[in-house]
Amino acid sequence: MPSQEHEALVAALQEGGVVDVPSVEEQRANYDAMLCANPIPAAASIEELIIGQCNADWVTVPVSREDRVILYLHGGGYVIGSNVGFREFASRLAQANRARVCLLDYRLAPEHPFPAAVDDAVAAFGWLLDQGVDPAGITVAGDSAGGGLTLATLLTLRDAGGPQAACGVCFSPWADLAGTGASAQPGAVDDPLVTDGLLADMSQAYAGEDLRNPLASPLYADYEGLPPLFLLVGDREMLLDDATRVADKARNAGVDVSYFQGDGLVHVWPVLAPTAPESEAALEQMAEFTERHWR
């Protein structure tokens, strides 16, 4: 049964107002405000960067190791979200994984539609290599749209034939912008954050008529040759079937896949419920996974 902290998040989301507003600007401001309400630990260090066309941050804590890096791609449907809003979560990732986190503020739609986000994420991976980071010590990770972008980044790196990341981690990945999964149908699940209308609006803003392009919707990709993947998803979210189908497809292609499905848990709970025991457990699971695959 979900914890009281998790259910407090559900109650807050059900009150609405985070993305249920008229303009993209208000949606962005509300989402950042909600995330920034979670205090960043005093021990965390944030160094602001510019990577290509994007703002970014190095987020570290005292236990962060130089040879362990998480390239983190935030969620928000490719339309909202920012590095600033995700600094608190990045500090928890850094602590749990004893790593440095490169938190990328990739360009957003509708101003910068597909494939701008993919181009930015791939460029950030290349920037890390240029800084001397060993790819065997890099994990690409993200939540929701950032989880789909994680997969798209790993697919692009594979197809380029150059260095690949050690592994990828996807929290509640949005992998099917066409919305064909059973859980994405109206009324299929009681998701307090994500709605079919919201998904449709964001998918159109980002990919337009290109919804089944494998780099916009990685569900439609060939997974052969990808590094190990860890997918986490709750069974109370519209994107449940995105995660389950990606996991199955990747396994069938020979990819080493770890998968966790949380009973009663909602979309990107590790990000949104920082004090919930389920969030701490998720980051512990991630740390066990990255420890196995960093070299």
N, C-alpha and C positions, 0 to 999 in steps of 0.2 A: 504494500500500500504506500502511495507517495507520502512524503514527509509533510509536516505542517508548513515548513518553509516553501516547499514546492507548491502546495495548495494556496499559500498566500500570493504567490506569483500568479497562479491561475485566476484568483479573485481579482487581482489588480488588472490583468489583461481583459477580463470580462467587462470591466468598467469602460473599456474602450478609450479612444482618444489618441492612441499612439500613431496609427497610420490612417485612421478613419477620419481624415480631414481633406478639404478640397484640393489643396495645392501640394506639389512636390516639395516646395520649400518648407511648408509647415510639417510635412511628413519627416523630412530630414531633421529639422530642428527638434521635433518631438522625440524622435528615436534617439538622437544624440543626448538629449536632456535626460531621458530615462536611463540610458547606460551610464552617463556621467554622474548620476546620483549615487552610484556605487563608488566608494572612496578608493583611491589608489593607495596601496600600502606605502608608508613613509620610506621603507627600505628600497623601493623600486626606483630605478634611474631611467629617465626618458631623454634620449638624444634625438633631436629633430634632424631629418635628412631630406635631401632631394634625390630621387632616383628617376632619371629620365624626365618625364613630364609630370611626375607624381610626388606629392609629399609622402613622407614615411617616417617611422620612428624605429630606433633601436630601443627595446625595452629589456632591461636587465635587472637582476636581483643579486644579492651577494653570492648565492650559490651557482650563478650562471657560469657555464664553462665556455671558453672561447671556441672550442671545436664542435660545439653543438648549437645548431641554428634552426629555428622554426621560421619559415617564411609564411606569415599568416595573412590570409585573404578573408576579409570580413564579409558578413552577410548583409542582407538588405535588398534582395531582389534585383541587384544591379542598378538600383535607383536611389536607395538611401543607404546610410551607414558611412562611417568615416574612421580613420585611424584614431582620432581624438576620442570618439565614443568607445572604442575597443581597448583603450590603454589599460583599464582595470583588468579586463579578461586576459590581456597579454601578460600582465604581471603574474597572474595565477598560472598561466601556461609556463612562464619562465621558471617559477618556483617549483612546480610539480615536475618539470622535465629537466631542471638544472641546465637550462639553455638560455641563449640569447634569442629574442624574438624580433624579427624584422617585420614590422606592421605596416603594410602597404595601403595607401589611400589611392587605389586605382580609380581611373576615370569612370564616371557614372553616366548612365542613360537618363533621360533621352538626349542629353547634350552630346554624349559620346556612346553611340550604340555599338553592338557587337561588330567587329571583334576587339574593340578598344581594350576591354578588361583583360582579355587573353594576352594581347600584345604587351600590356603593362606588367602582368604577372610573369610572363616569360622573360621580359627585359629585367625584372627585379632578380630573377634567378641568375641571369647572366651577370648582373651587377655584383651579386654575392661571390660568384666565381672570380670576378675581377678583383675583389677585395682579398682574395687568397683563401676563401672558405672551401674546404674539401667537400665536393658533392656528397661523399659518403657520410658526411655529418649534417646534411640538410634534410629536414622534413618539411614538405609542403602541406599546409593544413588550412582549413576554412570551415565556416558554418553556413548552412542554407545556400544562397547563391554562391558564397565563397567556397562551399563544399563542391558545388558543381564546377566552379572555376579551378579548384584544386585538381580535379580530374582532367579538365581541359588543358591545364598547364602540363601535367604529367604526360598526357597524350601528345602534346606539341613537342615536348622535349624528346620523347621516344622517336617520333617521326623525323626529328632533325638529326638523329643519329649521333648526338654528342653526349656529354655527361648527363646522367639522370640523378634525381634525388634518391636518398636512401629509402624513403617510404612516403606515404601520404595518409593523412587523417581527415575524415569528413564527418562533421557534426550535422546531422539532418540535411544531407545534401539535396539541392534542387537540381536534378539531373534530367528531367523531362519537361521542358517548357511547353510541350504540346498538351500536357496534362492528361495523359491517357491512363494513368494508374487508377485502380479501383478506389484507393483511399483519397484520391483527388476529386472524386465526384461529389456534387452537392449532397450534404447530409450523410456522407459515408462515415465521418468521424466528427467528434465534438472538439474541434480545434479552436481554442480561444484566441489565437493570434492570427492565423492564416486563413483566408477565405478564397473560394474559387474566383471571385471577382477581382480580388487583389492580385492573385497569381496571373490572371489573364491580362490585367492592365500592365503589370511589370514585364511580362514576357513580350508583349507587343512593343513596349517602350525600348526594350533591349534588342530583341531579335527580329521584330517585324514578322515577315513571312518566312523567315529562315529558322523556324522553331525546331526542326529536326536535324539541323546541322550538328554533327557530332561534337563540335567544339562549343556550341551553344547549349546543346542537350546531350551530355556525354552518355546517356543511356543508349544512344544509337551508335556508339563507337565500338571499335574492335579493341579489346583489352589485352590482347597478346603482347607480352613483353613489358608490361607495366611493373613497377616496383611494388612491394607489399602495401596493402591498403587496410586501414581500420575504419569501419563505418559504425557510427552510433546514431540511433534514432529512437524516438518514443512511439508507442503504439496509439497515442492520442494526437496524431498530427497528420495533416493532409499529405505530407511528403513521405509517409511511411513506405509506400510502394516504390517510390524512387530509390530509396536505400536498399530495399530487399531485392529489387530487380538488378540493380548495379552489382550487388554482392554476388548474386547467382551468375550473372553474365561474366564477371571477372573470374570467379572460381572456374567456370567452364572453359575459360581461356588459359587456365593454368596459373593465374595470379594467386599469390599467398594472401588470403583475405581473412581478417578478423572482423567479427560482427557482434554488436551488442544492441539489443532491443529492450527498452525500458518500459516496464509495465506501468501504464497510467501516466507516463511522462509526456510533456508537451514539447513543442518545437524549440530547438536550441536551448534546452534547459540549463546546460552548463554555463552558457553566456548570461542568461537572464536571471538566474537564481543563484547568486554567488555564495549564499550562506547555506544552501540546501545540501544535506549529506549526499544526495544523488549527484550533485555537481562535483563535489570533492571526489567521489568514487569514479566518476567519468574521467577526471584528469589523472587519477591514479592508474586507471586502465590504459590511458593514452601513454603515460610515462613507462609503464611496463612494455608496451608495444614498441615505442621509440628506442628504449634501451636494448631491445632484441635486435634492432635493425640498424642503428647507428654503428659505424665501424671506425 
